[in-house]
Amino acid sequence: MHPRAFIVAALTVLIPVQAAAQQPATTPDQLSVLLRPGETIWVTEQSGQEVKGQLLKLAGDALQVEMSGVPRSIEFATVQRVQHRHADSLLNGTLIGAAVGGGLVGLGWALWCSDAECDDGDEYIASSIAIYGAVGAGMGALCDVMIKGKRTVYEAPAGRAARSITVSPLVTRDVRGVSVGLRF
């Protein structure tokens, strides 16, 4: 393979692809497709209180959630946001790691061999690209295993936000007062 063609191929592999995030559901029907019973979910109510529990089922216009062994029904009319535990797919990290590992070594070989006659055989070059591609794939998969977080799967429509006033005491060692929060 000609060194310039190899550089073009390596750079093509390394060009990032734009990922589009999935929009959260805005209706209970849409949410039923995204969640399964038994999943850990966090429900933020319009009052701002967040509760964590296991989803039992979606029943009509309510979420059935088990919190500390006690079932609770939460009406969708009071829900602002629903999030669930999200583990990242291993595939994208593996592919990105393989492309970076193999691509950088391939680019290095292409630059090294462009000015001088390469004494190394094509098999040696291909095997080093494959080895570093595999190492990169392993590192990318490891990074994806460590990514865990919450993903929003339901967001209440914008016009449904509740207006509220929150008043709470503010007491520290040096300060005593009241904290007031307005939501509109």
mmCIF file of the C-alpha atoms, coordinates in Angstrom:
data_MODEL
# 
_entry.id   MODEL 
# 
loop_
_atom_site.group_PDB 
_atom_site.id 
_atom_site.type_symbol 
_atom_site.label_atom_id 
_atom_site.label_alt_id 
_atom_site.label_comp_id 
_atom_site.label_asym_id 
_atom_site.label_entity_id 
_atom_site.label_seq_id 
_atom_site.pdbx_PDB_ins_code 
_atom_site.Cartn_x 
_atom_site.Cartn_y 
_atom_site.Cartn_z 
_atom_site.occupancy 
_atom_site.B_iso_or_equiv 
_atom_site.pdbx_formal_charge 
_atom_site.auth_seq_id 
_atom_site.auth_comp_id 
_atom_site.auth_asym_id 
_atom_site.auth_atom_id 
_atom_site.pdbx_PDB_model_num 
ATOM 1   C CA . MET A 1 1   ? 0.000   0.000  0.000  1.00 0.00 ? 1   MET A CA 1 
ATOM 2   C CA . HIS A 1 2   ? 1.336   3.430  -0.906 1.00 0.00 ? 2   HIS A CA 1 
ATOM 3   C CA . PRO A 1 3   ? 2.124   5.564  2.179  1.00 0.00 ? 3   PRO A CA 1 
ATOM 4   C CA . ARG A 1 4   ? -0.173  8.432  1.130  1.00 0.00 ? 4   ARG A CA 1 
ATOM 5   C CA . ALA A 1 5   ? -3.073  6.066  0.579  1.00 0.00 ? 5   ALA A CA 1 
ATOM 6   C CA . PHE A 1 6   ? -2.395  4.593  3.999  1.00 0.00 ? 6   PHE A CA 1 
ATOM 7   C CA . ILE A 1 7   ? -2.442  8.053  5.617  1.00 0.00 ? 7   ILE A CA 1 
ATOM 8   C CA . VAL A 1 8   ? -5.768  8.866  3.956  1.00 0.00 ? 8   VAL A CA 1 
ATOM 9   C CA . ALA A 1 9   ? -7.219  5.537  5.128  1.00 0.00 ? 9   ALA A CA 1 
ATOM 10  C CA . ALA A 1 10  ? -5.954  6.073  8.694  1.00 0.00 ? 10  ALA A CA 1 
ATOM 11  C CA . LEU A 1 11  ? -7.355  9.612  8.879  1.00 0.00 ? 11  LEU A CA 1 
ATOM 12  C CA . THR A 1 12  ? -10.712 8.443  7.529  1.00 0.00 ? 12  THR A CA 1 
ATOM 13  C CA . VAL A 1 13  ? -10.962 5.956  10.372 1.00 0.00 ? 13  VAL A CA 1 
ATOM 14  C CA . LEU A 1 14  ? -10.103 8.631  12.933 1.00 0.00 ? 14  LEU A CA 1 
ATOM 15  C CA . ILE A 1 15  ? -12.724 11.184 11.797 1.00 0.00 ? 15  ILE A CA 1 
ATOM 16  C CA . PRO A 1 16  ? -15.316 11.396 14.571 1.00 0.00 ? 16  PRO A CA 1 
ATOM 17  C CA . VAL A 1 17  ? -18.942 10.731 13.787 1.00 0.00 ? 17  VAL A CA 1 
ATOM 18  C CA . GLN A 1 18  ? -21.487 13.051 15.401 1.00 0.00 ? 18  GLN A CA 1 
ATOM 19  C CA . ALA A 1 19  ? -23.755 11.213 17.814 1.00 0.00 ? 19  ALA A CA 1 
ATOM 20  C CA . ALA A 1 20  ? -27.306 12.379 18.345 1.00 0.00 ? 20  ALA A CA 1 
ATOM 21  C CA . ALA A 1 21  ? -28.676 12.044 21.843 1.00 0.00 ? 21  ALA A CA 1 
ATOM 22  C CA . GLN A 1 22  ? -32.075 10.471 22.204 1.00 0.00 ? 22  GLN A CA 1 
ATOM 23  C CA . GLN A 1 23  ? -34.737 12.946 23.252 1.00 0.00 ? 23  GLN A CA 1 
ATOM 24  C CA . PRO A 1 24  ? -36.555 12.127 26.506 1.00 0.00 ? 24  PRO A CA 1 
ATOM 25  C CA . ALA A 1 25  ? -40.164 10.976 26.406 1.00 0.00 ? 25  ALA A CA 1 
ATOM 26  C CA . THR A 1 26  ? -42.875 13.531 27.064 1.00 0.00 ? 26  THR A CA 1 
ATOM 27  C CA . THR A 1 27  ? -45.841 11.158 27.511 1.00 0.00 ? 27  THR A CA 1 
ATOM 28  C CA . PRO A 1 28  ? -46.409 8.038  29.638 1.00 0.00 ? 28  PRO A CA 1 
ATOM 29  C CA . ASP A 1 29  ? -46.890 5.964  26.468 1.00 0.00 ? 29  ASP A CA 1 
ATOM 30  C CA . GLN A 1 30  ? -43.452 6.952  25.189 1.00 0.00 ? 30  GLN A CA 1 
ATOM 31  C CA . LEU A 1 31  ? -41.921 6.206  28.590 1.00 0.00 ? 31  LEU A CA 1 
ATOM 32  C CA . SER A 1 32  ? -43.330 2.671  28.643 1.00 0.00 ? 32  SER A CA 1 
ATOM 33  C CA . VAL A 1 33  ? -41.103 1.840  25.659 1.00 0.00 ? 33  VAL A CA 1 
ATOM 34  C CA . LEU A 1 34  ? -37.942 3.105  27.408 1.00 0.00 ? 34  LEU A CA 1 
ATOM 35  C CA . LEU A 1 35  ? -38.290 1.497  30.861 1.00 0.00 ? 35  LEU A CA 1 
ATOM 36  C CA . ARG A 1 36  ? -38.647 -2.093 32.056 1.00 0.00 ? 36  ARG A CA 1 
ATOM 37  C CA . PRO A 1 37  ? -39.978 -3.282 35.415 1.00 0.00 ? 37  PRO A CA 1 
ATOM 38  C CA . GLY A 1 38  ? -37.166 -3.848 37.908 1.00 0.00 ? 38  GLY A CA 1 
ATOM 39  C CA . GLU A 1 39  ? -35.020 -0.946 36.718 1.00 0.00 ? 39  GLU A CA 1 
ATOM 40  C CA . THR A 1 40  ? -33.691 1.558  39.240 1.00 0.00 ? 40  THR A CA 1 
ATOM 41  C CA . ILE A 1 41  ? -35.231 4.951  38.526 1.00 0.00 ? 41  ILE A CA 1 
ATOM 42  C CA . TRP A 1 42  ? -35.055 8.442  40.024 1.00 0.00 ? 42  TRP A CA 1 
ATOM 43  C CA . VAL A 1 43  ? -38.260 10.463 39.924 1.00 0.00 ? 43  VAL A CA 1 
ATOM 44  C CA . THR A 1 44  ? -38.095 14.226 40.406 1.00 0.00 ? 44  THR A CA 1 
ATOM 45  C CA . GLU A 1 45  ? -41.445 15.614 41.362 1.00 0.00 ? 45  GLU A CA 1 
ATOM 46  C CA . GLN A 1 46  ? -42.531 19.158 40.497 1.00 0.00 ? 46  GLN A CA 1 
ATOM 47  C CA . SER A 1 47  ? -41.897 20.140 44.108 1.00 0.00 ? 47  SER A CA 1 
ATOM 48  C CA . GLY A 1 48  ? -38.210 19.388 43.484 1.00 0.00 ? 48  GLY A CA 1 
ATOM 49  C CA . GLN A 1 49  ? -38.121 16.269 45.683 1.00 0.00 ? 49  GLN A CA 1 
ATOM 50  C CA . GLU A 1 50  ? -36.242 13.362 44.111 1.00 0.00 ? 50  GLU A CA 1 
ATOM 51  C CA . VAL A 1 51  ? -37.070 9.777  45.043 1.00 0.00 ? 51  VAL A CA 1 
ATOM 52  C CA . LYS A 1 52  ? -35.190 6.632  44.061 1.00 0.00 ? 52  LYS A CA 1 
ATOM 53  C CA . GLY A 1 53  ? -36.755 3.220  43.675 1.00 0.00 ? 53  GLY A CA 1 
ATOM 54  C CA . GLN A 1 54  ? -37.363 0.132  41.581 1.00 0.00 ? 54  GLN A CA 1 
ATOM 55  C CA . LEU A 1 55  ? -39.970 0.468  38.848 1.00 0.00 ? 55  LEU A CA 1 
ATOM 56  C CA . LEU A 1 56  ? -42.791 -2.004 39.420 1.00 0.00 ? 56  LEU A CA 1 
ATOM 57  C CA . LYS A 1 57  ? -44.966 -0.967 36.473 1.00 0.00 ? 57  LYS A CA 1 
ATOM 58  C CA . LEU A 1 58  ? -46.421 1.896  34.509 1.00 0.00 ? 58  LEU A CA 1 
ATOM 59  C CA . ALA A 1 59  ? -50.131 1.897  35.275 1.00 0.00 ? 59  ALA A CA 1 
ATOM 60  C CA . GLY A 1 60  ? -52.216 4.342  33.260 1.00 0.00 ? 60  GLY A CA 1 
ATOM 61  C CA . ASP A 1 61  ? -51.205 7.808  34.405 1.00 0.00 ? 61  ASP A CA 1 
ATOM 62  C CA . ALA A 1 62  ? -49.049 6.684  37.346 1.00 0.00 ? 62  ALA A CA 1 
ATOM 63  C CA . LEU A 1 63  ? -45.675 5.115  38.066 1.00 0.00 ? 63  LEU A CA 1 
ATOM 64  C CA . GLN A 1 64  ? -45.691 2.201  40.510 1.00 0.00 ? 64  GLN A CA 1 
ATOM 65  C CA . VAL A 1 65  ? -42.335 2.392  42.337 1.00 0.00 ? 65  VAL A CA 1 
ATOM 66  C CA . GLU A 1 66  ? -40.970 0.311  45.211 1.00 0.00 ? 66  GLU A CA 1 
ATOM 67  C CA . MET A 1 67  ? -38.919 2.356  47.667 1.00 0.00 ? 67  MET A CA 1 
ATOM 68  C CA . SER A 1 68  ? -37.281 0.589  50.615 1.00 0.00 ? 68  SER A CA 1 
ATOM 69  C CA . GLY A 1 69  ? -39.640 -2.354 50.163 1.00 0.00 ? 69  GLY A CA 1 
ATOM 70  C CA . VAL A 1 70  ? -42.756 -0.172 50.176 1.00 0.00 ? 70  VAL A CA 1 
ATOM 71  C CA . PRO A 1 71  ? -44.751 0.258  46.946 1.00 0.00 ? 71  PRO A CA 1 
ATOM 72  C CA . ARG A 1 72  ? -45.754 3.813  46.048 1.00 0.00 ? 72  ARG A CA 1 
ATOM 73  C CA . SER A 1 73  ? -47.860 5.235  43.233 1.00 0.00 ? 73  SER A CA 1 
ATOM 74  C CA . ILE A 1 74  ? -46.659 8.520  41.727 1.00 0.00 ? 74  ILE A CA 1 
ATOM 75  C CA . GLU A 1 75  ? -49.077 10.360 39.437 1.00 0.00 ? 75  GLU A CA 1 
ATOM 76  C CA . PHE A 1 76  ? -47.572 11.626 36.170 1.00 0.00 ? 76  PHE A CA 1 
ATOM 77  C CA . ALA A 1 77  ? -49.242 14.982 36.774 1.00 0.00 ? 77  ALA A CA 1 
ATOM 78  C CA . THR A 1 78  ? -46.750 15.547 39.633 1.00 0.00 ? 78  THR A CA 1 
ATOM 79  C CA . VAL A 1 79  ? -43.652 14.213 37.822 1.00 0.00 ? 79  VAL A CA 1 
ATOM 80  C CA . GLN A 1 80  ? -41.121 16.643 36.370 1.00 0.00 ? 80  GLN A CA 1 
ATOM 81  C CA . ARG A 1 81  ? -38.369 14.169 35.355 1.00 0.00 ? 81  ARG A CA 1 
ATOM 82  C CA . VAL A 1 82  ? -37.649 10.431 35.346 1.00 0.00 ? 82  VAL A CA 1 
ATOM 83  C CA . GLN A 1 83  ? -34.085 9.145  35.083 1.00 0.00 ? 83  GLN A CA 1 
ATOM 84  C CA . HIS A 1 84  ? -32.708 5.623  35.031 1.00 0.00 ? 84  HIS A CA 1 
ATOM 85  C CA . ARG A 1 85  ? -29.315 4.001  35.473 1.00 0.00 ? 85  ARG A CA 1 
ATOM 86  C CA . HIS A 1 86  ? -27.477 4.005  32.190 1.00 0.00 ? 86  HIS A CA 1 
ATOM 87  C CA . ALA A 1 87  ? -24.442 1.912  31.400 1.00 0.00 ? 87  ALA A CA 1 
ATOM 88  C CA . ASP A 1 88  ? -22.565 2.907  28.270 1.00 0.00 ? 88  ASP A CA 1 
ATOM 89  C CA . SER A 1 89  ? -22.441 0.453  25.366 1.00 0.00 ? 89  SER A CA 1 
ATOM 90  C CA . LEU A 1 90  ? -19.116 -1.362 25.074 1.00 0.00 ? 90  LEU A CA 1 
ATOM 91  C CA . LEU A 1 91  ? -19.216 -1.301 21.281 1.00 0.00 ? 91  LEU A CA 1 
ATOM 92  C CA . ASN A 1 92  ? -18.526 2.394  20.720 1.00 0.00 ? 92  ASN A CA 1 
ATOM 93  C CA . GLY A 1 93  ? -15.599 2.498  23.160 1.00 0.00 ? 93  GLY A CA 1 
ATOM 94  C CA . THR A 1 94  ? -14.119 -0.662 21.679 1.00 0.00 ? 94  THR A CA 1 
ATOM 95  C CA . LEU A 1 95  ? -14.355 0.697  18.134 1.00 0.00 ? 95  LEU A CA 1 
ATOM 96  C CA . ILE A 1 96  ? -12.996 4.110  19.063 1.00 0.00 ? 96  ILE A CA 1 
ATOM 97  C CA . GLY A 1 97  ? -10.109 2.530  20.993 1.00 0.00 ? 97  GLY A CA 1 
ATOM 98  C CA . ALA A 1 98  ? -9.271  0.194  18.110 1.00 0.00 ? 98  ALA A CA 1 
ATOM 99  C CA . ALA A 1 99  ? -9.349  3.068  15.618 1.00 0.00 ? 99  ALA A CA 1 
ATOM 100 C CA . VAL A 1 100 ? -7.135  5.270  17.774 1.00 0.00 ? 100 VAL A CA 1 
ATOM 101 C CA . GLY A 1 101 ? -4.648  2.517  18.676 1.00 0.00 ? 101 GLY A CA 1 
ATOM 102 C CA . GLY A 1 102 ? -4.356  1.018  15.206 1.00 0.00 ? 102 GLY A CA 1 
ATOM 103 C CA . GLY A 1 103 ? -4.748  4.351  13.420 1.00 0.00 ? 103 GLY A CA 1 
ATOM 104 C CA . LEU A 1 104 ? -1.960  6.099  15.307 1.00 0.00 ? 104 LEU A CA 1 
ATOM 105 C CA . VAL A 1 105 ? 0.460   3.207  14.775 1.00 0.00 ? 105 VAL A CA 1 
ATOM 106 C CA . GLY A 1 106 ? -0.526  3.043  11.106 1.00 0.00 ? 106 GLY A CA 1 
ATOM 107 C CA . LEU A 1 107 ? -0.016  6.781  10.763 1.00 0.00 ? 107 LEU A CA 1 
ATOM 108 C CA . GLY A 1 108 ? 3.369   6.446  12.460 1.00 0.00 ? 108 GLY A CA 1 
ATOM 109 C CA . TRP A 1 109 ? 4.407   3.696  10.046 1.00 0.00 ? 109 TRP A CA 1 
ATOM 110 C CA . ALA A 1 110 ? 3.190   5.726  7.079  1.00 0.00 ? 110 ALA A CA 1 
ATOM 111 C CA . LEU A 1 111 ? 5.220   8.743  8.159  1.00 0.00 ? 111 LEU A CA 1 
ATOM 112 C CA . TRP A 1 112 ? 8.281   6.620  8.946  1.00 0.00 ? 112 TRP A CA 1 
ATOM 113 C CA . CYS A 1 113 ? 8.191   4.830  5.615  1.00 0.00 ? 113 CYS A CA 1 
ATOM 114 C CA . SER A 1 114 ? 7.358   7.881  3.475  1.00 0.00 ? 114 SER A CA 1 
ATOM 115 C CA . ASP A 1 115 ? 10.900  9.313  3.459  1.00 0.00 ? 115 ASP A CA 1 
ATOM 116 C CA . ALA A 1 116 ? 12.992  6.171  3.688  1.00 0.00 ? 116 ALA A CA 1 
ATOM 117 C CA . GLU A 1 117 ? 12.900  2.696  2.298  1.00 0.00 ? 117 GLU A CA 1 
ATOM 118 C CA . CYS A 1 118 ? 11.233  0.482  4.900  1.00 0.00 ? 118 CYS A CA 1 
ATOM 119 C CA . ASP A 1 119 ? 13.213  -2.643 5.620  1.00 0.00 ? 119 ASP A CA 1 
ATOM 120 C CA . ASP A 1 120 ? 10.343  -4.060 7.644  1.00 0.00 ? 120 ASP A CA 1 
ATOM 121 C CA . GLY A 1 121 ? 7.976   -6.358 5.825  1.00 0.00 ? 121 GLY A CA 1 
ATOM 122 C CA . ASP A 1 122 ? 4.319   -5.649 5.271  1.00 0.00 ? 122 ASP A CA 1 
ATOM 123 C CA . GLU A 1 123 ? 3.461   -8.485 7.667  1.00 0.00 ? 123 GLU A CA 1 
ATOM 124 C CA . TYR A 1 124 ? 5.370   -6.783 10.494 1.00 0.00 ? 124 TYR A CA 1 
ATOM 125 C CA . ILE A 1 125 ? 3.624   -3.471 9.865  1.00 0.00 ? 125 ILE A CA 1 
ATOM 126 C CA . ALA A 1 126 ? 0.186   -5.102 9.659  1.00 0.00 ? 126 ALA A CA 1 
ATOM 127 C CA . SER A 1 127 ? 0.769   -7.132 12.824 1.00 0.00 ? 127 SER A CA 1 
ATOM 128 C CA . SER A 1 128 ? 1.887   -4.064 14.816 1.00 0.00 ? 128 SER A CA 1 
ATOM 129 C CA . ILE A 1 129 ? -1.215  -2.171 13.672 1.00 0.00 ? 129 ILE A CA 1 
ATOM 130 C CA . ALA A 1 130 ? -3.386  -5.141 14.666 1.00 0.00 ? 130 ALA A CA 1 
ATOM 131 C CA . ILE A 1 131 ? -1.698  -5.492 18.080 1.00 0.00 ? 131 ILE A CA 1 
ATOM 132 C CA . TYR A 1 132 ? -2.012  -1.807 18.953 1.00 0.00 ? 132 TYR A CA 1 
ATOM 133 C CA . GLY A 1 133 ? -5.543  -1.771 17.565 1.00 0.00 ? 133 GLY A CA 1 
ATOM 134 C CA . ALA A 1 134 ? -6.409  -4.639 19.926 1.00 0.00 ? 134 ALA A CA 1 
ATOM 135 C CA . VAL A 1 135 ? -4.756  -2.858 22.867 1.00 0.00 ? 135 VAL A CA 1 
ATOM 136 C CA . GLY A 1 136 ? -6.716  0.304  22.020 1.00 0.00 ? 136 GLY A CA 1 
ATOM 137 C CA . ALA A 1 137 ? -9.941  -1.724 21.735 1.00 0.00 ? 137 ALA A CA 1 
ATOM 138 C CA . GLY A 1 138 ? -9.353  -3.193 25.193 1.00 0.00 ? 138 GLY A CA 1 
ATOM 139 C CA . MET A 1 139 ? -8.693  0.228  26.696 1.00 0.00 ? 139 MET A CA 1 
ATOM 140 C CA . GLY A 1 140 ? -11.785 1.693  25.013 1.00 0.00 ? 140 GLY A CA 1 
ATOM 141 C CA . ALA A 1 141 ? -13.950 -1.161 26.331 1.00 0.00 ? 141 ALA A CA 1 
ATOM 142 C CA . LEU A 1 142 ? -12.490 -0.672 29.829 1.00 0.00 ? 142 LEU A CA 1 
ATOM 143 C CA . CYS A 1 143 ? -13.355 3.035  29.710 1.00 0.00 ? 143 CYS A CA 1 
ATOM 144 C CA . ASP A 1 144 ? -16.933 2.206  28.687 1.00 0.00 ? 144 ASP A CA 1 
ATOM 145 C CA . VAL A 1 145 ? -17.299 -0.319 31.527 1.00 0.00 ? 145 VAL A CA 1 
ATOM 146 C CA . MET A 1 146 ? -16.465 2.427  34.006 1.00 0.00 ? 146 MET A CA 1 
ATOM 147 C CA . ILE A 1 147 ? -19.069 4.877  32.626 1.00 0.00 ? 147 ILE A CA 1 
ATOM 148 C CA . LYS A 1 148 ? -22.252 4.664  34.622 1.00 0.00 ? 148 LYS A CA 1 
ATOM 149 C CA . GLY A 1 149 ? -24.709 7.397  35.241 1.00 0.00 ? 149 GLY A CA 1 
ATOM 150 C CA . LYS A 1 150 ? -28.262 8.592  35.095 1.00 0.00 ? 150 LYS A CA 1 
ATOM 151 C CA . ARG A 1 151 ? -29.989 9.274  31.803 1.00 0.00 ? 151 ARG A CA 1 
ATOM 152 C CA . THR A 1 152 ? -33.184 11.318 31.558 1.00 0.00 ? 152 THR A CA 1 
ATOM 153 C CA . VAL A 1 153 ? -35.916 9.220  29.941 1.00 0.00 ? 153 VAL A CA 1 
ATOM 154 C CA . TYR A 1 154 ? -38.918 11.448 30.712 1.00 0.00 ? 154 TYR A CA 1 
ATOM 155 C CA . GLU A 1 155 ? -39.212 15.200 30.938 1.00 0.00 ? 155 GLU A CA 1 
ATOM 156 C CA . ALA A 1 156 ? -42.529 16.907 31.632 1.00 0.00 ? 156 ALA A CA 1 
ATOM 157 C CA . PRO A 1 157 ? -43.721 19.214 28.864 1.00 0.00 ? 157 PRO A CA 1 
ATOM 158 C CA . ALA A 1 158 ? -42.539 22.811 29.351 1.00 0.00 ? 158 ALA A CA 1 
ATOM 159 C CA . GLY A 1 159 ? -45.982 24.305 29.886 1.00 0.00 ? 159 GLY A CA 1 
ATOM 160 C CA . ARG A 1 160 ? -46.700 21.941 32.767 1.00 0.00 ? 160 ARG A CA 1 
ATOM 161 C CA . ALA A 1 161 ? -44.095 23.202 35.220 1.00 0.00 ? 161 ALA A CA 1 
ATOM 162 C CA . ALA A 1 162 ? -45.564 23.918 38.617 1.00 0.00 ? 162 ALA A CA 1 
ATOM 163 C CA . ARG A 1 163 ? -45.250 27.294 40.259 1.00 0.00 ? 163 ARG A CA 1 
ATOM 164 C CA . SER A 1 164 ? -44.025 26.971 43.796 1.00 0.00 ? 164 SER A CA 1 
ATOM 165 C CA . ILE A 1 165 ? -42.401 28.724 46.695 1.00 0.00 ? 165 ILE A CA 1 
ATOM 166 C CA . THR A 1 166 ? -39.948 26.815 48.864 1.00 0.00 ? 166 THR A CA 1 
ATOM 167 C CA . VAL A 1 167 ? -39.040 28.137 52.304 1.00 0.00 ? 167 VAL A CA 1 
ATOM 168 C CA . SER A 1 168 ? -36.396 26.405 54.398 1.00 0.00 ? 168 SER A CA 1 
ATOM 169 C CA . PRO A 1 169 ? -34.323 27.295 57.437 1.00 0.00 ? 169 PRO A CA 1 
ATOM 170 C CA . LEU A 1 170 ? -30.711 28.302 56.933 1.00 0.00 ? 170 LEU A CA 1 
ATOM 171 C CA . VAL A 1 171 ? -28.660 27.595 60.027 1.00 0.00 ? 171 VAL A CA 1 
ATOM 172 C CA . THR A 1 172 ? -24.875 27.501 60.161 1.00 0.00 ? 172 THR A CA 1 
ATOM 173 C CA . ARG A 1 173 ? -22.391 28.211 62.895 1.00 0.00 ? 173 ARG A CA 1 
ATOM 174 C CA . ASP A 1 174 ? -22.353 31.943 62.136 1.00 0.00 ? 174 ASP A CA 1 
ATOM 175 C CA . VAL A 1 175 ? -25.599 32.536 60.234 1.00 0.00 ? 175 VAL A CA 1 
ATOM 176 C CA . ARG A 1 176 ? -29.246 32.016 61.028 1.00 0.00 ? 176 ARG A CA 1 
ATOM 177 C CA . GLY A 1 177 ? -31.899 32.830 58.489 1.00 0.00 ? 177 GLY A CA 1 
ATOM 178 C CA . VAL A 1 178 ? -34.397 31.628 55.948 1.00 0.00 ? 178 VAL A CA 1 
ATOM 179 C CA . SER A 1 179 ? -33.809 30.494 52.371 1.00 0.00 ? 179 SER A CA 1 
ATOM 180 C CA . VAL A 1 180 ? -36.621 31.254 49.917 1.00 0.00 ? 180 VAL A CA 1 
ATOM 181 C CA . GLY A 1 181 ? -36.867 29.650 46.489 1.00 0.00 ? 181 GLY A CA 1 
ATOM 182 C CA . LEU A 1 182 ? -39.311 30.663 43.761 1.00 0.00 ? 182 LEU A CA 1 
ATOM 183 C CA . ARG A 1 183 ? -40.195 28.443 40.812 1.00 0.00 ? 183 ARG A CA 1 
ATOM 184 C CA . PHE A 1 184 ? -42.263 29.874 37.974 1.00 0.00 ? 184 PHE A CA 1 
# 
